Amino acid sequence: METITREQLRVLLEAGAVALIEALPAAAYAAEHLPGALNVPGALSAELAEGDAR
């Protein structure tokens, strides 16, 4: 996995080249999240990590 800088991430997000996903409980995401981040609740993120296509 390649490491990128915050500036590189910002450029990629602005270009629509990547999606930034946070796996937070809804309340935590609502309280604070990274700009441009989408939220995938914890249980769903675990299923996605396991390759569950449901």
Secondary structure, DSSP 8 states (H G I E B T S, - for coil): -----HHHHHHHHHHT----EE---HHHHHH---TT-EE--HHHHHHHHTT---
